[in-house]
Amino acid sequence: MTKYPVKHAAAELQRAAKGDVTAVHPSGGGFSFRYSYREVTLSGGTTRIRSREHRFEDGKLQSEEFDATTDGAVYHDAVKVTQDLVTNQVDSFVKLFSAFLTFSRAK
């Protein structure tokens, strides 16, 4: 038995006429990306907010940076809101499985 039991016929290459081939160029450049970074820190009673964003769209690279300080209460408010969002998501997730737990069934 041969190594390759099926043999393909050799294909002949033909040259295309000049008017037969058209080049297709993607609209919008075909490639884009976006990178963003945000940081909120508390130091000495003041909140520092830093943000950085880079994006490449339509063949242009754009960058934006932001750095500011504000009252310390802003940090505490941001942490509280984040904790509430996470708590609500975990609560919703646990409620999906609470029907399968023995202690949650009504007696």
Secondary structure, DSSP 8 states (H G I E B T S, - for coil): --S-S------------TTT------GGGS--EEEEEEEEEEETTEEEEEEEEEEEETTEEEEEEEEEEEETHHHHHHHHHHHHHHHHHHHHHHHHHGGGSGGGS--
